């Protein structure tokens, strides 16, 4: 068989080359959807769930706030709670009386009930 005969045979389609396989588009779409679902699940576990837990702890701390508790505000003011209203708290810091939002309270350092129980 000469080179000329081989060219004629190839031109006529006598020797066929295997057809490339076409990837399954449905399987690729399913993989993409599953990957997005996994990514959203990881984001929920790492970001949203801890934030919700901290918000619940803050809410519980503000509900348990009583007059006489020592607090620290988000701006760093240390004071003692004098009175509690719906959205604000009156505090005394040294000789100054301040009214701050409840949401500005970041920490309760000493509870008034704990101090009296420890002394008894």
C-alpha positions in Angstrom: 0.0 0.0 0.0 1.5 3.3 -1.0 1.1 6.7 0.4 -1.2 7.6 -2.5 -3.5 4.7 -1.8 -3.6 5.6 1.9 -4.6 9.1 1.1 -7.5 7.9 -1.1 -8.6 5.4 1.5 -8.7 8.1 4.2 -10.5 10.6 1.9 -13.2 8.0 1.2 -13.6 7.3 4.9 -12.4 3.8 4.7 -10.5 4.2 8.0 -12.6 5.9 10.6 -11.3 7.7 13.6 -13.1 7.2 16.8 -15.6 9.9 17.6 -14.8 12.0 20.7 -17.1 11.4 23.6 -19.4 14.2 24.5 -19.5 15.0 28.3 -22.9 14.6 30.0 -24.2 18.2 30.5 -26.8 17.1 33.1 -24.2 15.6 35.4 -22.1 18.8 35.2 -25.2 20.8 36.2 -25.9 18.6 39.1 -22.3 18.8 40.3 -22.5 22.6 40.2 -25.7 22.7 42.2 -24.3 20.4 44.8 -21.1 22.4 45.1 -23.2 25.6 45.7 -25.3 23.8 48.3 -22.1 22.7 50.1 -20.6 26.2 49.9 -23.8 27.7 51.4 -23.8 25.1 54.2 -20.2 25.8 55.1 -20.9 29.6 55.1 -23.9 29.0 57.4 -21.7 26.9 59.8 -18.8 29.4 59.8 -20.5 32.7 59.7 -24.3 32.9 60.3 -24.8 30.3 63.1 -22.1 31.8 65.5 -23.5 35.3 64.9 -27.1 34.2 65.8 -25.7 32.5 68.9 -23.9 35.7 70.0 -27.1 37.7 69.4 -29.1 35.3 71.6 -26.5 35.6 74.4 -26.6 39.4 74.1 -30.4 39.4 74.3 -30.3 37.1 77.4 -27.7 39.4 79.0 -29.9 42.5 78.4 -33.0 40.7 79.8 -31.2 39.8 83.0 -29.9 43.3 83.5 -30.9 44.7 86.9 -30.3 47.9 88.8 -27.0 47.8 90.6 -25.2 45.7 88.0 -21.7 46.9 86.9 -21.5 47.2 83.1 -19.1 48.1 80.4 -20.5 49.9 77.3 -19.2 49.3 73.7 -17.4 52.7 73.9 -15.5 51.6 77.1 -17.5 53.4 79.7 -17.6 51.5 83.0 -20.6 52.2 85.2 -23.4 51.0 87.6 -26.9 50.6 86.3 -29.3 53.0 88.1 -32.6 52.5 86.1 -33.8 50.6 83.1 -36.3 51.8 80.5 -37.6 50.2 77.3 -34.6 51.1 75.1 -32.2 53.0 77.4 -30.4 52.4 80.6 -29.3 55.1 83.1 -25.8 54.5 84.5 -23.6 56.2 87.0 -19.9 56.4 86.2 -17.9 58.1 89.0 -19.8 61.4 89.4 -21.5 61.4 86.1 -25.0 60.1 85.3 -25.4 58.9 81.7 -28.3 57.5 79.7 -27.1 54.9 77.1 -28.9 52.6 74.7 -29.3 49.0 75.8 -27.6 47.9 72.6 -24.5 49.8 73.6 -23.9 47.5 76.7 -21.3 45.0 75.8 -20.6 43.3 79.1 -21.9 42.9 82.6 -18.9 42.6 85.0 -20.7 42.2 88.3 -24.3 41.3 89.1 -25.9 43.1 92.0 -27.5 39.8 93.2 -24.2 37.9 93.1 -22.4 40.4 95.4 -25.1 40.3 98.1 -25.1 36.4 98.0 -21.3 36.3 98.3 -21.3 38.5 101.4 -24.0 36.4 103.2 
